[in-house]
């Protein structure tokens, strides 16, 4: 019984340390970035380092990111198929906007 309490307490402490109010960006190469994600666009993720929230903004390409674990525990996965689809959509939208601009010019 005593060992059970010790293990349960250790687990709870470990879990609270992991979820201490930060977002964790897990890169495809396996490294983790403790951060506060500020924006996710079609191609990049913008964030601040968690230990320097008043510091500079950082940007990482979405294709370098495997997963984000948000401070509330929610997980967002970035699959290659999803990224390829978003890139194709982004390029298609930009291509049509580019065409419209040049077609409408005298």
N, C-alpha and C positions, 0 to 999 in steps of 0.2 A: 504494500500500500504506500509506504513512504517513497519507494522508488518511482511509483506511478505518479505521485504528486510532483516529484522533482522533474520527471520527464515532461509532464504537462506544463509546468511552470516554464521550463526551458523552451518548449515549443511556442508558448504564448509570447515570451520575450523575443524570440527569434522572429516571429511573425510580425510583431509590432515594430521591430527595427527595420524590416524589409518594407513595410508600408508606412513609412514615417512622413507622409505628406509630400512625396516627390514623384515625378514621372520617371520611368526608367525606359530609355531607348536601348533596345538590344539590336546591335548591328549584325549583319549576316556573317561577319568574320568572328562573332562570338563575344565581342567586347560590349560593355554596358556603359551608358552615359546617364548619370544621375542628373536630371534636368527638370525644367518646367517648360512643357511644350506650349508655345504661344500661337502657332499657326501651322496648318497643314494645307498646302496648295496642291495643284495637280502634279507638280514634279519635285517639290522640296518640302522639308519639315523645318520650321524655325523654332528655336528654343533658346533658353538661357541655362547656364550651368546652375545647378541647385545650390551650390555653395557660394554663388555670386549672382544673386537674382537682380542686383542693380547694375551688373556689368554688361558687357557687350552681348549682342544677339549673335547666335550661331546658326548656320544653315547646313543641312545635310540632305543629299539626294535621297529620295524615297527608295530608289533601287538598292541603296546600301543598308536599308533598315528591314529587319525581319519582323519586329514586334515592338509595340509600345505598351507598357503596363502603366496605366494612369494611377494617380494617387488614390482614387476611389476603388481600385482593384480591377476596373474594366481593362480588357485587353483588346488591342487592335492589331491584327495581323496584316502584313503587306506581302501578298503572294506575287510571284512573277507574272502570272496570268492577269491579275488585277492591275498591276502596274503597266503592263503592255497595253491593256485596254484603255487605261487612263491617258497614256502617252499618245495613242492613236487618236483618241477623242480630242485631246488638246491640239494635236497637229492639224486635225481636220477642221476644228473651229478656227484656228489661226489662218489656215489656208483659205477658208471661205471669207474671212474678214479681209485678208490681203487682196483676194480677187475682187471683192466688192469695192475696195478703195480705188483699185487701178481701173476697173471697168467704168466707174462713175466719173473718172477724171476726163476732161476734154482733151 
